[in-house]
Amino acid sequence: MTSDNSHDDTGIPARKPRASSFHWPHSRHTSAFGDDWFGLRAERFARFFGTPKFLIGQTLIVGIWIFVNMVGWTRFDIYPFILLNLMFSLQAAYAAPLILLAQTRQADRDKQLSGADAQHREALALASEQRQAIAAQQTAQIVELLTQNTELTELTRKLSERIEAMTAEVHGKIVLGGAAPPGGE
């Protein structure tokens, strides 16, 4: 096997295709929303919404907000916490589109990568079929060689029997003075 992508005499790639070679063209694909500053920041922000750090932080801020206003240390947002509800509405108004944007970008990446995975699986299947064809061809060659070996072995046995018979005949003529060898013709 060679280290490059050359082909041997059978036309099969010298090495099996790597998954990374199929994913590389798609690793920096452009999203429908682009890879500009806004798209990247929006996606990062949307990903942050689902983290435990965000949820714990928001819970603490809301708890402190309510506690400070209920105890009476300040009265900037008294019960029923209209300002807090307004802040939640504002957060939801921005969070929903950003999360949708991030999901769309991720769906685009997933689609590209699934296409690359499909190409990789097809290449592996083709390489496997080619290896199976070569194995079948080699098996047929081995069977043919075994058949020839069997024929040669049989021919060698027959020739050895004839040589033995001729040796016995010559031996009989020389040693026994022309008498037929025992058990001979």
N, CA and C atoms as a LAMMPS dump frame, in Angstrom:
ITEM: TIMESTEP
0
ITEM: NUMBER OF ATOMS
555
ITEM: BOX BOUNDS ff ff ff
-5.0000000000000000e+02 5.0000000000000000e+02
-5.0000000000000000e+02 5.0000000000000000e+02
-5.0000000000000000e+02 5.0000000000000000e+02
ITEM: ATOMS id mol type element x y z
1 1 1 N 0.843 -1.191 0
2 1 2 C 0 0 0
3 1 3 C 0.876 1.238 0
4 2 1 N 0.382 2.243 -0.64
5 2 2 C 1.111 3.5 -0.667
6 2 3 C 0.439 4.492 0.242
7 3 1 N 1.137 5.593 0.492
8 3 2 C 0.584 6.583 1.421
9 3 3 C -0.228 7.659 0.713
10 4 1 N -0.231 7.652 -0.598
11 4 2 C -1.048 8.656 -1.291
12 4 3 C -2.322 8.004 -1.805
13 5 1 N -3.098 8.738 -2.555
14 5 2 C -4.375 8.22 -3.048
15 5 3 C -4.24 7.562 -4.414
16 6 1 N -3.044 7.04 -4.758
17 6 2 C -2.871 6.403 -6.057
18 6 3 C -3.619 5.074 -6.083
19 7 1 N -3.758 4.524 -7.27
20 7 2 C -4.481 3.272 -7.444
21 7 3 C -3.479 2.183 -7.817
22 8 1 N -3.756 0.957 -7.389
23 8 2 C -2.904 -0.156 -7.786
24 8 3 C -3.382 -0.688 -9.134
25 9 1 N -2.833 -1.839 -9.542
26 9 2 C -3.161 -2.395 -10.867
27 9 3 C -4.631 -2.746 -11.02
28 10 1 N -5.323 -2.976 -9.924
29 10 2 C -6.734 -3.357 -10.002
30 10 3 C -7.665 -2.163 -10.093
31 11 1 N -7.13 -0.958 -9.935
32 11 2 C -7.96 0.24 -9.998
33 11 3 C -8.596 0.589 -8.669
34 12 1 N -8.193 -0.085 -7.602
35 12 2 C -8.753 0.176 -6.272
36 12 3 C -7.859 1.173 -5.565
37 13 1 N -8.451 2.116 -4.851
38 13 2 C -7.608 3.058 -4.112
39 13 3 C -6.659 2.304 -3.186
40 14 1 N -5.449 2.826 -3.063
41 14 2 C -4.428 2.152 -2.29
42 14 3 C -4.748 2.149 -0.796
43 15 1 N -5.551 3.043 -0.338
44 15 2 C -5.953 3.035 1.064
45 15 3 C -7.428 3.365 1.157
46 16 1 N -8.028 2.992 2.287
47 16 2 C -9.461 3.239 2.422
48 16 3 C -9.703 4.723 2.663
49 17 1 N -10.795 5.263 2.16
50 17 2 C -11.071 6.692 2.306
51 17 3 C -11.324 7.049 3.763
52 18 1 N -10.835 8.206 4.163
53 18 2 C -11.04 8.691 5.525
54 18 3 C -12.304 9.529 5.579
55 19 1 N -12.98 9.441 6.721
56 19 2 C -14.195 10.227 6.909
57 19 3 C -13.881 11.711 6.838
58 20 1 N -12.717 12.105 7.332
59 20 2 C -12.379 13.528 7.347
60 20 3 C -12.258 14.095 5.932
61 21 1 N -11.884 13.26 4.962
62 21 2 C -11.756 13.768 3.597
63 21 3 C -13.104 14.132 3.002
64 22 1 N -14.182 13.534 3.518
65 22 2 C -15.517 13.862 3.043
66 22 3 C -16.097 15.06 3.798
67 23 1 N -15.677 15.235 5.046
68 23 2 C -16.207 16.323 5.862
69 23 3 C -15.442 17.633 5.643
70 24 1 N -14.194 17.55 5.213
71 24 2 C -13.371 18.745 5.069
72 24 3 C -14.011 19.819 4.183
73 25 1 N -14.564 19.487 3.026
74 25 2 C -15.157 20.548 2.194
75 25 3 C -16.331 21.241 2.871
76 26 1 N -16.956 20.582 3.84
77 26 2 C -18.137 21.139 4.492
78 26 3 C -17.829 21.746 5.856
79 27 1 N -16.559 21.697 6.272
80 27 2 C -16.241 22.117 7.627
81 27 3 C -16.426 23.621 7.815
82 28 1 N -16.32 24.407 6.766
83 28 2 C -16.494 25.853 6.887
84 28 3 C -17.535 26.34 5.883
85 29 1 N -18.645 25.603 5.763
86 29 2 C -19.667 26.001 4.793
87 29 3 C -20.347 27.283 5.265
88 30 1 N -20.898 28.001 4.343
89 30 2 C -21.59 29.245 4.661
90 30 3 C -23.045 28.949 4.953
91 31 1 N -23.516 29.471 6.061
92 31 2 C -24.898 29.271 6.458
93 31 3 C -25.809 30.169 5.635
94 32 1 N -27.109 29.863 5.695
95 32 2 C -28.086 30.717 5.026
96 32 3 C -28.072 32.114 5.637
97 33 1 N -27.648 32.21 6.894
98 33 2 C -27.585 33.498 7.571
99 33 3 C -26.193 34.095 7.497
100 34 1 N -25.274 33.404 6.854
101 34 2 C -23.925 33.912 6.711
102 34 3 C -23.081 33.623 7.936
103 35 1 N -21.797 33.816 7.768
104 35 2 C -20.861 33.618 8.865
105 35 3 C -20.32 34.964 9.337
106 36 1 N -21.142 35.964 9.259
107 36 2 C -20.718 37.284 9.677
108 36 3 C -20.755 37.402 11.202
109 37 1 N -20.348 38.543 11.701
110 37 2 C -20.266 38.798 13.13
111 37 3 C -21.61 38.577 13.804
112 38 1 N -22.677 39.104 13.228
113 38 2 C -23.995 38.986 13.866
114 38 3 C -24.441 37.528 13.966
115 39 1 N -24.294 36.782 12.896
116 39 2 C -24.72 35.386 12.9
117 39 3 C -23.966 34.566 13.92
118 40 1 N -22.644 34.765 13.987
119 40 2 C -21.841 34.009 14.941
120 40 3 C -22.166 34.387 16.379
121 41 1 N -22.324 35.688 16.635
122 41 2 C -22.657 36.144 18.008
123 41 3 C -24.062 35.695 18.402
124 42 1 N -24.988 35.757 17.48
125 42 2 C -26.366 35.347 17.782
126 42 3 C -26.405 33.859 18.114
127 43 1 N -25.641 33.082 17.374
128 43 2 C -25.612 31.642 17.646
129 43 3 C -24.972 31.364 19.002
130 44 1 N -23.9 32.048 19.312
131 44 2 C -23.247 31.865 20.605
132 44 3 C -24.181 32.266 21.747
133 45 1 N -24.887 33.375 21.569
134 45 2 C -25.824 33.851 22.582
135 45 3 C -26.97 32.854 22.771
136 46 1 N -27.497 32.327 21.67
137 46 2 C -28.594 31.361 21.751
138 46 3 C -28.134 30.077 22.431
139 47 1 N -26.902 29.677 22.183
140 47 2 C -26.38 28.484 22.849
141 47 3 C -26.244 28.725 24.356
142 48 1 N -25.918 29.942 24.741
143 48 2 C -25.755 30.281 26.153
144 48 3 C -27.078 30.167 26.903
145 49 1 N -28.21 30.401 26.211
146 49 2 C -29.521 30.327 26.865
147 49 3 C -29.804 28.946 27.459
148 50 1 N -29.237 27.922 26.909
149 50 2 C -29.528 26.573 27.385
150 50 3 C -28.551 26.047 28.411
151 51 1 N -27.637 26.875 28.897
152 51 2 C -26.634 26.387 29.84
153 51 3 C -27.114 26.5 31.282
154 52 1 N -26.626 25.645 32.153
155 52 2 C -26.967 25.757 33.579
156 52 3 C -26.516 27.096 34.173
157 53 1 N -25.408 27.621 33.684
158 53 2 C -24.902 28.906 34.191
159 53 3 C -25.951 30.007 33.97
160 54 1 N -26.548 30.035 32.779
161 54 2 C -27.56 31.048 32.494
162 54 3 C -28.784 30.851 33.377
163 55 1 N -29.264 29.621 33.467
164 55 2 C -30.475 29.354 34.254
165 55 3 C -30.279 29.666 35.734
166 56 1 N -29.154 29.286 36.294
167 56 2 C -28.882 29.583 37.709
168 56 3 C -28.729 31.088 37.907
169 57 1 N -27.994 31.736 36.993
170 57 2 C -27.804 33.186 37.094
171 57 3 C -29.124 33.941 37.012
172 58 1 N -29.963 33.576 36.074
173 58 2 C -31.25 34.255 35.925
174 58 3 C -32.13 34.015 37.155
175 59 1 N -32.107 32.791 37.662
176 59 2 C -32.903 32.494 38.864
177 59 3 C -32.432 33.339 40.045
178 60 1 N -31.145 33.483 40.211
179 60 2 C -30.617 34.314 41.316
180 60 3 C -31.021 35.779 41.155
181 61 1 N -30.886 36.298 39.947
182 61 2 C -31.239 37.709 39.706
183 61 3 C -32.724 37.943 39.981
184 62 1 N -33.585 37.048 39.49
185 62 2 C -35.028 37.198 39.716
186 62 3 C -35.343 37.086 41.209
187 63 1 N -34.691 36.138 41.889
188 63 2 C -34.914 35.983 43.327
189 63 3 C -34.508 37.219 44.108
190 64 1 N -33.358 37.759 43.785
191 64 2 C -32.891 38.982 44.451
192 64 3 C -33.82 40.148 44.125
193 65 1 N -34.223 40.263 42.867
194 65 2 C -35.144 41.329 42.425
195 65 3 C -36.419 41.31 43.269
196 66 1 N -37.018 40.127 43.363
197 66 2 C -38.275 39.996 44.114
198 66 3 C -38.037 40.249 45.598
199 67 1 N -36.959 39.685 46.161
200 67 2 C -36.67 39.85 47.582
201 67 3 C -36.461 41.313 47.948
202 68 1 N -35.664 42.03 47.161
203 68 2 C -35.37 43.434 47.438
204 68 3 C -36.647 44.271 47.382
205 69 1 N -37.523 43.981 46.448
206 69 2 C -38.751 44.762 46.308
207 69 3 C -39.802 44.377 47.344
208 70 1 N -39.805 43.145 47.803
209 70 2 C -40.805 42.733 48.792
210 70 3 C -40.409 43.173 50.203
211 71 1 N -39.105 43.146 50.516
212 71 2 C -38.641 43.548 51.839
213 71 3 C -38.793 45.063 52.01
214 72 1 N -38.687 45.779 50.956
215 72 2 C -38.869 47.217 51.014
216 72 3 C -37.569 47.998 50.988
217 73 1 N -36.458 47.334 50.694
218 73 2 C -35.198 48.064 50.593
219 73 3 C -35.261 49.083 49.468
220 74 1 N -36.016 48.772 48.483
221 74 2 C -36.246 49.705 47.386
222 74 3 C -37.63 49.433 46.824
223 75 1 N -38.159 50.383 46.112
224 75 2 C -39.512 50.231 45.576
225 75 3 C -39.546 50.544 44.079
226 76 1 N -38.512 50.106 43.344
227 76 2 C -38.507 50.416 41.911
228 76 3 C -39.435 49.505 41.124
229 77 1 N -39.833 48.346 41.691
230 77 2 C -40.76 47.447 40.987
231 77 3 C -41.594 46.71 42.037
232 78 1 N -42.631 47.35 42.472
233 78 2 C -43.472 46.759 43.517
234 78 3 C -44.373 45.689 42.931
235 79 1 N -44.916 44.842 43.825
236 79 2 C -45.816 43.774 43.411
237 79 3 C -46.937 44.341 42.567
238 80 1 N -47.254 43.808 41.443
239 80 2 C -47.06 42.525 40.765
240 80 3 C -45.854 42.477 39.846
241 81 1 N -44.834 43.252 40.093
242 81 2 C -43.555 43.197 39.376
243 81 3 C -43.723 43.406 37.867
244 82 1 N -44.297 44.499 37.521
245 82 2 C -44.55 44.843 36.115
246 82 3 C -43.227 44.972 35.349
247 83 1 N -42.257 45.631 35.946
248 83 2 C -40.967 45.819 35.285
249 83 3 C -40.272 44.465 35.046
250 84 1 N -40.374 43.569 36.012
251 84 2 C -39.792 42.233 35.851
252 84 3 C -40.477 41.485 34.704
253 85 1 N -41.795 41.558 34.631
254 85 2 C -42.525 40.942 33.522
255 85 3 C -42.123 41.553 32.189
256 86 1 N -41.932 42.856 32.169
257 86 2 C -41.495 43.539 30.954
258 86 3 C -40.098 43.048 30.546
259 87 1 N -39.212 42.848 31.521
260 87 2 C -37.857 42.359 31.225
261 87 3 C -37.915 40.931 30.642
262 88 1 N -38.797 40.094 31.232
263 88 2 C -38.958 38.743 30.696
264 88 3 C -39.496 38.78 29.268
265 89 1 N -40.442 39.648 29.003
266 89 2 C -41.002 39.765 27.651
267 89 3 C -39.94 40.228 26.664
268 90 1 N -39.121 41.179 27.086
269 90 2 C -38.039 41.672 26.226
270 90 3 C -37.036 40.549 25.941
271 91 1 N -36.69 39.822 26.997
272 91 2 C -35.758 38.71 26.828
273 91 3 C -36.345 37.67 25.87
274 92 1 N -37.611 37.331 26.014
275 92 2 C -38.258 36.349 25.147
276 92 3 C -38.34 36.847 23.703
277 93 1 N -38.579 38.153 23.544
278 93 2 C -38.683 38.722 22.196
279 93 3 C -37.367 38.592 21.435
280 94 1 N -36.255 38.692 22.146
281 94 2 C -34.957 38.542 21.49
282 94 3 C -34.482 37.091 21.468
283 95 1 N -34.809 36.358 22.51
284 95 2 C -34.302 34.989 22.611
285 95 3 C -34.914 34.079 21.548
286 96 1 N -36.203 34.171 21.329
287 96 2 C -36.871 33.265 20.388
288 96 3 C -36.269 33.355 18.973
289 97 1 N -36.133 34.551 18.391
290 97 2 C -35.525 34.599 17.05
291 97 3 C -34.065 34.144 17.041
292 98 1 N -33.32 34.463 18.118
293 98 2 C -31.922 34.039 18.157
294 98 3 C -31.814 32.521 18.254
295 99 1 N -32.691 31.913 19.018
296 99 2 C -32.681 30.45 19.128
297 99 3 C -33.075 29.825 17.797
298 100 1 N -34.061 30.385 17.137
299 100 2 C -34.45 29.884 15.816
300 100 3 C -33.307 30.032 14.813
301 101 1 N -32.603 31.145 14.871
302 101 2 C -31.463 31.376 13.993
303 101 3 C -30.397 30.317 14.244
304 102 1 N -30.106 30.06 15.517
305 102 2 C -29.095 29.053 15.846
306 102 3 C -29.531 27.663 15.38
307 103 1 N -30.808 27.343 15.54
308 103 2 C -31.303 26.035 15.098
309 103 3 C -31.227 25.898 13.582
310 104 1 N -31.522 26.962 12.881
311 104 2 C -31.451 26.924 11.421
312 104 3 C -30.013 26.743 10.959
313 105 1 N -29.098 27.45 11.599
314 105 2 C -27.68 27.311 11.249
315 105 3 C -27.205 25.889 11.536
316 106 1 N -27.628 25.341 12.673
317 106 2 C -27.233 23.976 13.013
318 106 3 C -27.846 22.978 12.031
319 107 1 N -29.082 23.196 11.637
320 107 2 C -29.725 22.312 10.655
321 107 3 C -28.972 22.35 9.329
322 108 1 N -28.503 23.54 8.926
323 108 2 C -27.712 23.646 7.697
324 108 3 C -26.426 22.83 7.806
325 109 1 N -25.745 22.957 8.95
326 109 2 C -24.513 22.194 9.152
327 109 3 C -24.8 20.695 9.163
328 110 1 N -25.861 20.3 9.849
329 110 2 C -26.213 18.873 9.917
330 110 3 C -26.514 18.314 8.535
331 111 1 N -27.197 19.111 7.714
332 111 2 C -27.518 18.663 6.359
333 111 3 C -26.242 18.461 5.543
334 112 1 N -25.327 19.405 5.642
335 112 2 C -24.058 19.288 4.92
336 112 3 C -23.277 18.063 5.395
337 113 1 N -23.204 17.871 6.705
338 113 2 C -22.434 16.755 7.255
339 113 3 C -23.096 15.415 6.948
340 114 1 N -24.421 15.375 6.909
341 114 2 C -25.08 14.105 6.577
342 114 3 C -24.81 13.744 5.113
343 115 1 N -24.726 14.745 4.258
344 115 2 C -24.356 14.487 2.863
345 115 3 C -22.936 13.943 2.763
346 116 1 N -22.031 14.516 3.545
347 116 2 C -20.652 14.032 3.55
348 116 3 C -20.591 12.624 4.121
349 117 1 N -21.381 12.343 5.148
350 117 2 C -21.432 10.99 5.711
351 117 3 C -21.941 9.992 4.67
352 118 1 N -22.957 10.384 3.923
353 118 2 C -23.502 9.501 2.889
354 118 3 C -22.438 9.207 1.829
355 119 1 N -21.683 10.225 1.424
356 119 2 C -20.612 10.02 0.447
357 119 3 C -19.571 9.056 1.005
358 120 1 N -19.244 9.244 2.28
359 120 2 C -18.243 8.392 2.908
360 120 3 C -18.73 6.937 2.955
361 121 1 N -19.993 6.729 3.329
362 121 2 C -20.537 5.378 3.372
363 121 3 C -20.544 4.745 1.98
364 122 1 N -20.888 5.526 0.962
365 122 2 C -20.882 5.005 -0.408
366 122 3 C -19.476 4.629 -0.85
367 123 1 N -18.502 5.451 -0.5
368 123 2 C -17.118 5.148 -0.865
369 123 3 C -16.646 3.881 -0.154
370 124 1 N -17.015 3.733 1.109
371 124 2 C -16.641 2.519 1.841
372 124 3 C -17.312 1.288 1.238
373 125 1 N -18.58 1.429 0.854
374 125 2 C -19.299 0.301 0.249
375 125 3 C -18.652 -0.085 -1.081
376 126 1 N -18.294 0.898 -1.886
377 126 2 C -17.639 0.622 -3.166
378 126 3 C -16.291 -0.067 -2.948
379 127 1 N -15.512 0.445 -1.991
380 127 2 C -14.216 -0.166 -1.702
381 127 3 C -14.409 -1.602 -1.207
382 128 1 N -15.436 -1.822 -0.413
383 128 2 C -15.72 -3.176 0.09
384 128 3 C -16.112 -4.104 -1.058
385 129 1 N -16.949 -3.628 -1.965
386 129 2 C -17.336 -4.434 -3.123
387 129 3 C -16.116 -4.774 -3.974
388 130 1 N -15.234 -3.806 -4.15
389 130 2 C -14.033 -4.045 -4.943
390 130 3 C -13.131 -5.077 -4.263
391 131 1 N -12.998 -4.973 -2.932
392 131 2 C -12.197 -5.958 -2.209
393 131 3 C -12.827 -7.349 -2.312
394 132 1 N -14.152 -7.417 -2.244
395 132 2 C -14.823 -8.712 -2.375
396 132 3 C -14.618 -9.297 -3.767
397 133 1 N -14.65 -8.448 -4.778
398 133 2 C -14.422 -8.926 -6.148
399 133 3 C -13.001 -9.461 -6.296
400 134 1 N -12.042 -8.763 -5.722
401 134 2 C -10.651 -9.229 -5.791
402 134 3 C -10.503 -10.539 -5.026
403 135 1 N -11.154 -10.631 -3.862
404 135 2 C -11.084 -11.866 -3.078
405 135 3 C -11.69 -13.026 -3.858
406 136 1 N -12.809 -12.798 -4.535
407 136 2 C -13.433 -13.851 -5.335
408 136 3 C -12.514 -14.263 -6.483
409 137 1 N -11.881 -13.276 -7.116
410 137 2 C -10.962 -13.564 -8.214
411 137 3 C -9.764 -14.372 -7.707
412 138 1 N -9.225 -13.97 -6.565
413 138 2 C -8.085 -14.701 -5.998
414 138 3 C -8.489 -16.108 -5.569
415 139 1 N -9.696 -16.262 -5.048
416 139 2 C -10.187 -17.59 -4.667
417 139 3 C -10.29 -18.483 -5.901
418 140 1 N -10.805 -17.933 -6.99
419 140 2 C -10.904 -18.706 -8.234
420 140 3 C -9.509 -19.109 -8.727
421 141 1 N -8.532 -18.188 -8.602
422 141 2 C -7.168 -18.504 -9.016
423 141 3 C -6.576 -19.607 -8.137
424 142 1 N -6.858 -19.543 -6.841
425 142 2 C -6.344 -20.563 -5.926
426 142 3 C -6.954 -21.926 -6.247
427 143 1 N -8.251 -21.946 -6.527
428 143 2 C -8.914 -23.206 -6.894
429 143 3 C -8.294 -23.766 -8.174
430 144 1 N -8.05 -22.905 -9.151
431 144 2 C -7.428 -23.34 -10.41
432 144 3 C -6.025 -23.885 -10.161
433 145 1 N -5.248 -23.212 -9.315
434 145 2 C -3.899 -23.683 -8.997
435 145 3 C -3.946 -25.022 -8.259
436 146 1 N -4.913 -25.185 -7.372
437 146 2 C -5.051 -26.452 -6.663
438 146 3 C -5.422 -27.576 -7.625
439 147 1 N -6.288 -27.278 -8.575
440 147 2 C -6.666 -28.269 -9.582
441 147 3 C -5.446 -28.668 -10.407
442 148 1 N -4.666 -27.676 -10.824
443 148 2 C -3.449 -27.962 -11.59
444 148 3 C -2.455 -28.762 -10.746
445 149 1 N -2.352 -28.415 -9.458
446 149 2 C -1.441 -29.134 -8.573
447 149 3 C -1.875 -30.596 -8.441
448 150 1 N -3.177 -30.813 -8.321
449 150 2 C -3.7 -32.178 -8.22
450 150 3 C -3.384 -32.957 -9.492
451 151 1 N -3.576 -32.338 -10.652
452 151 2 C -3.28 -32.999 -11.929
453 151 3 C -1.792 -33.332 -12.044
454 152 1 N -0.943 -32.374 -11.624
455 152 2 C 0.509 -32.621 -11.687
456 152 3 C 0.921 -33.726 -10.719
457 153 1 N 0.309 -33.754 -9.548
458 153 2 C 0.609 -34.806 -8.579
459 153 3 C 0.221 -36.173 -9.142
460 154 1 N -0.931 -36.264 -9.781
461 154 2 C -1.389 -37.52 -10.394
462 154 3 C -0.457 -37.93 -11.528
463 155 1 N -0.035 -36.961 -12.354
464 155 2 C 0.891 -37.254 -13.442
465 155 3 C 2.23 -37.734 -12.888
466 156 1 N 2.69 -37.108 -11.82
467 156 2 C 3.952 -37.507 -11.183
468 156 3 C 3.84 -38.937 -10.64
469 157 1 N 2.7 -39.28 -10.051
470 157 2 C 2.491 -40.634 -9.534
471 157 3 C 2.537 -41.661 -10.668
472 158 1 N 1.855 -41.351 -11.773
473 158 2 C 1.842 -42.274 -12.915
474 158 3 C 3.248 -42.452 -13.496
475 159 1 N 3.989 -41.309 -13.631
476 159 2 C 5.353 -41.386 -14.158
477 159 3 C 6.25 -42.18 -13.216
478 160 1 N 6.062 -41.986 -11.92
479 160 2 C 6.872 -42.731 -10.941
480 160 3 C 6.592 -44.224 -11.059
481 161 1 N 5.338 -44.62 -11.261
482 161 2 C 4.989 -46.035 -11.437
483 161 3 C 5.628 -46.595 -12.703
484 162 1 N 5.623 -45.81 -13.778
485 162 2 C 6.244 -46.279 -15.041
486 162 3 C 7.756 -46.421 -14.885
487 163 1 N 8.358 -45.423 -14.172
488 163 2 C 9.815 -45.501 -13.95
489 163 3 C 10.139 -46.732 -13.116
490 164 1 N 9.31 -47.004 -12.104
491 164 2 C 9.535 -48.184 -11.264
492 164 3 C 9.41 -49.466 -12.093
493 165 1 N 8.405 -49.515 -12.958
494 165 2 C 8.224 -50.705 -13.796
495 165 3 C 9.395 -50.86 -14.767
496 166 1 N 9.835 -49.763 -15.368
497 166 2 C 10.964 -49.816 -16.307
498 166 3 C 12.25 -50.192 -15.581
499 167 1 N 12.429 -49.682 -14.363
500 167 2 C 13.625 -50.011 -13.589
501 167 3 C 13.632 -51.5 -13.268
502 168 1 N 12.471 -52.024 -12.894
503 168 2 C 12.382 -53.454 -12.596
504 168 3 C 12.667 -54.274 -13.848
505 169 1 N 12.193 -53.83 -14.992
506 169 2 C 12.417 -54.545 -16.243
507 169 3 C 13.891 -54.532 -16.615
508 170 1 N 14.531 -53.353 -16.522
509 170 2 C 15.961 -53.245 -16.84
510 170 3 C 16.763 -54.087 -15.843
511 171 1 N 16.399 -53.982 -14.592
512 171 2 C 17.096 -54.753 -13.56
513 171 3 C 16.985 -56.247 -13.85
514 172 1 N 15.818 -56.667 -14.266
515 172 2 C 15.61 -58.082 -14.572
516 172 3 C 16.436 -58.529 -15.757
517 173 1 N 16.585 -57.7 -16.748
518 173 2 C 17.339 -58.079 -17.943
519 173 3 C 18.839 -58.098 -17.651
520 174 1 N 19.286 -57.187 -16.799
521 174 2 C 20.722 -57.111 -16.528
522 174 3 C 21.114 -58.146 -15.478
523 175 1 N 20.456 -58.196 -14.381
524 175 2 C 20.85 -59.059 -13.266
525 175 3 C 20.429 -60.516 -13.509
526 176 1 N 19.248 -60.712 -13.936
527 176 2 C 18.722 -62.072 -14.077
528 176 3 C 19.023 -62.665 -15.462
529 177 1 N 19.677 -61.945 -16.277
530 177 2 C 20.091 -62.446 -17.578
531 177 3 C 18.954 -62.579 -18.566
532 178 1 N 18.074 -61.684 -18.554
533 178 2 C 17.022 -61.661 -19.529
534 178 3 C 15.771 -62.333 -19.065
535 179 1 N 15.777 -62.933 -17.873
536 179 2 C 14.557 -63.557 -17.368
537 179 3 C 13.581 -62.487 -16.945
538 180 1 N 12.336 -62.823 -17.048
539 180 2 C 11.301 -61.851 -16.667
540 180 3 C 11.334 -61.654 -15.16
541 181 1 N 11.142 -60.47 -14.719
542 181 2 C 11.159 -60.231 -13.276
543 181 3 C 9.976 -60.937 -12.63
544 182 1 N 10.124 -61.284 -11.351
545 182 2 C 9.028 -61.959 -10.687
546 182 3 C 7.784 -61.108 -10.658
547 183 1 N 6.67 -61.664 -10.993
548 183 2 C 5.385 -60.949 -11.023
549 183 3 C 5.275 -60.039 -12.215
550 184 1 N 6.214 -60.042 -13.133
551 184 2 C 6.217 -59.154 -14.289
552 184 3 C 5.506 -59.788 -15.45
553 185 1 N 5.576 -59.166 -16.596
554 185 2 C 4.858 -59.607 -17.793
555 185 3 C 5.622 -60.635 -18.553
